[in-house]
Amino acid sequence: MSRAFSWQDAYALLKTLSWSFFAILIAFSLFISFTKATRFFMILRFNRVNISWFKTVRAFVASEAFTPLPAGEVGRAVLFHKKLHIDMEQVIAPVFLQALIELWSAACLVVLSAFLASTHWGIWIIGLFALLAVLSIPILIPKKLFLFISYLKRKGLNYGWVDRLLDIMRAMEKFFSGRTASTRVKFWLTVMAIGIAGQAIGGILIWCIAQAQGAHLTLMQGAFAAAIGALIQGILTIIPGGLGVTEGGLVAVLTSFSVPWNRSVLITLLYRIVTLPLSIAIALIFLMSLYAPKLVRVANNT
């Protein structure tokens, strides 16, 4: 990208943006985080965890500081366990479901926007349906999946990640135990609606950035690009923050919509700044607020 893109041109395009526009980008970043936190709050309450929405939002936004780390969801679980005194058994399933819903909602939005927008990515839709089917297995039949993985372990598949997966499936089984089918469906539709809404906000953000840069992009195309970015980042969790691959995927999608190369790169960079370093900076502020009382007590005792 650096060889094919002029940073002088990027700076010239950035100078055309007003401070009010950057304030809107910050508001978008906060709104996306609050939407995800609200979804996590509903998952916790469904898991019989009695906690307030405010405390959930505060801890969840703070936990986004672990986003660049591989398997950052583990840091989220530990933070909720340490700061909100929630048993690890009660937080394992919600954390896993949160990540699963992120992928599910992104895949659904890709499928929906692909039909409504003029895309050339139809061949990938078949793969997404297969992905949705795979993602549904831990939700629909967690007990059978647990038994299947246990069987593979007895046959010699004895690795650390197998034990962790068994713990997650055990927690998932407890999560849905004692719930009627209608209650499960109602819960799933609710959190999925919130998930798709969160992904759509990302699409609106890309559309707003594109409009500010004079690029011709529809709302559905923006939603498609945002969902593709979320899918890439969610699937390749081993790469910190999905750096590199997410940006490459977004640029490829935007250029396929006839957005000029230099503007595609700039739109991608602005979008990623809002959804990664800016969200991490906000998360660090929330994280400091969680530990500030303890630091003040330590300072007073010394």
N, C-alpha and C positions, 0 to 999 in steps of 0.2 A: 504494500500500500504506500509506503514512504517513497518508493522509487517512482510510482505512477501518479503521485498526488503532490501538489504544491502546497506546503504549509503556509506560504504567503497568501495564497488564495483563500485558505481556510481562515486565516486571521482577518482578512478583508471581509469575508462573509460574516464572521462573528461580530465584527464591529458594527454591522448593520442592525444587530439585535439590541433591543432596549433593556434597561434594568427591570422594567415591569415584566418583560417576557421571562427573564431569569427567575423572577419571583413566582411566576406561574409554574415554571418547571419545578421549583422547590415544593409548591403546593401539590403538584401532581405526585411527587415522590412521597410526601407525607400521606396523601390520600391512598395510594397504593399500599403503603405499609399498614395503615389503619384498617383497610379492607381485609388484608391477610390476617391481621391480629383479631378482627371480629370473627372471622371464620374459625380461627384456632380457639377462640373463646367458646364458640358453639360446640366444637368438638369436645373440649374439656367438660362442659356442662353435660353433654350427652354421656360422658364417661363417669358421671356422678361426682365430679369435682366441684365443690362449692367455692367459687372464686368470683370476684367482682370483675366487671368489664375493664375498669380503669387499670387495675393491677395487671390484668392479662395484656392489655395494650402496652403498658409500660415495659413489662418484661419481654414481650415478643419483639417490640421494636429494638430493644437493647440487644436481643439475641441475634439480630441481623448483622451485628458486627462480626459474627463467625461465618458469614456468607462466603468470603474468599477461601476459606479453609476446605480441604477435601472432607466430605462427610460432616459438614458444619452443623447438620441437624443434631448430632451428638452433643455439641456445645449448647444448643438450645435446650435439650432435655436436662442437662446438668444445671443450667442456669435456673430453670423453673424449679428443679429439685432443691437447689441451694437457697434461692432467694424467696420462693413462695412456699417452701416446705411441702411440696407435692411428692408423694412416693414415686420412685422411678417406675414402678409397675403401672402407675396410673398415667404417666406421661409418655411412655414408650409408644403405645398405640396411637395417641393423638399426633405425636411428632411424625410417625410413619405415615399416618393418614394425610397429614398436611402436605407432605411431599408428594404423596400419591395423587391427591386431588389437584395439586399444581400441574402435574403431567396430564391428568385426565381432562381438566378444564381447558388446558392449552390445546390438546389434541382435538377436543370437541369444537373449539373455536376455529381451528385450522380447517376442519371439515366443513363447518358452516360457512366460513368466509370464502372458502374455495369455490363453493357453489354460487355465492352471491357476487363475488368479484371476478374480474377477468384475469385468471391465473393460467400459467402454463405448467402447473405442478400437479396435474391430475393423477399422474402415475403414483405419486407419493400417498395419495388418499387411501389406496388399498393397504399399504403398509401401516398407515395410522389406525385403520380399523383393526388390523392384527394387533397393534400395540394396545389399543383399548381393551381388546379381549384378554390379553395377558395381564394388564393392570387390574382387570376385574376379578381375577382368580383369588387374590388375598382377601377380597371383600366378600365375595359370594361363598367361597368354601375354605375359610381359614383352617378349619379343623382337618379337612382332608389333605390340604397342602402340608400341614404340620406332620401328619402321618406319613405322607410321601417323602418329605425331607428326612424324617426320622429313619425311614426304611433305607434311603440312600446312605445315611451316615453309618448304619449298621453294616452296610455292604462295602464300607471302606472310604466313603467321602467324608473324611474326618479332618476338617479345616476350621479355623477360627470363625470365618464368616458364616459357616454352616450353623454353628452354635448361636451366633447373633441372630441369624434368620429364624431359627427355632424359637428364640426368646420373643421375637417380634410376632410370629404367628400365634404363640401362646397368649401374648397380650391382646392380639386382635380377636382371638376367640372369646376372651373374657370381656372385651369391649362390647361385643354384640350379644353376649349371653343374656338371656331373660328378656329379650326384646322381640316384639311381634314383627311380622313381615311388614305390616303397614307402617309401623314406627320406623323401621330401618329405611324403607323407601322414602318416607317423608323427610327424615334426617338427611339422606343422601341427596335428594333433590334440592334441599335448602342449601347445603354447603356447596353443591355443584353450581347452583345459581350464583352464589357469592363468588365462587372461583372464576366463573366465566365473566362476571362483572369486573373482577379485578384484572383479568387478562384484557378485557375490552378497554379499560382505562389506559392500559399500556398502548393499545392501538390508537386511542384518541391522542395520546402524547406524541406518538410518531407522526400522526396526521398534522397536529399543531406545529411541530417542528418543520415538517415538509412545507406547510403553508407559509411559514415565516421565511423559508428559503426560496419560495416561489416555485416549488416542485409540484407537479400535477399528480396528486395521490388521493385516492378516495378513502373514505373511512373504513370500508371493508378491506381494502388493500393494506391499510395501516394495521388493522386488527390481525390480518393474516401474518404480516411481518412480525408483529409483537409476539404472537403465539408461536411462530417458528423459533424465534429467539429463546422463548421460555422452554420450549421442548429441547432445544440443543443444550441449553444450560442445565436442564433437569436430568437429561440422560447422561451427559458427560460430567457427572459430579466429581469425578476424580481430578478434573482440571479446575484449579482455583478460579471460582467465579465464571467459569466457561470462557476465560480470556483467550482471544484469538479466534477460536472456532465460532463463537457467537457472533462476533463482529463480521467474520467472513460470510457466515450464513445470511446475516441481515443485508449486507451489501449485495450479495447475490440475488436476494429476493427483490430488493428495491430496484436494482438495475433491470431485472426481468419485467418490471412495471414501467420501463422506459424512463426511469429517473436518471439523469446524467450521472456519470461516474463520480465526479467531484462532489456533487450534492448528496449522492448516496452515502459517500464516506462521511461527510459532515453530519448528515442526519443520524447516521449510526453512532458516531462519536458523541454527539450531544445526548442521544437517547441512553447510551451506555454510561455516560457521566452521571445522568440523573438516577439511573436504576442501580448503579454499583457504587462508585466512590462517594456520591452525595448521600445515598441511603446509608452507607457505612459511617460517614461522618455524623449523620443524625443519630445512628444507632450508638455510636460512642458517647454522644452527649447523654442519651438515655441511660447507657451503661454506667456512666460516671454518677448520674443522679441516684442510681441504685446503691452504689457503694459510698456515696458522699457522707451519709450519716455515720458509717463505720470509721471513715477516715477522720471525721471531726472528733469522734470519741477517742481515737488513738492519739490525735494531736493534743487533746485536752489532758490526757493522762501522762503525756511526756513533758 
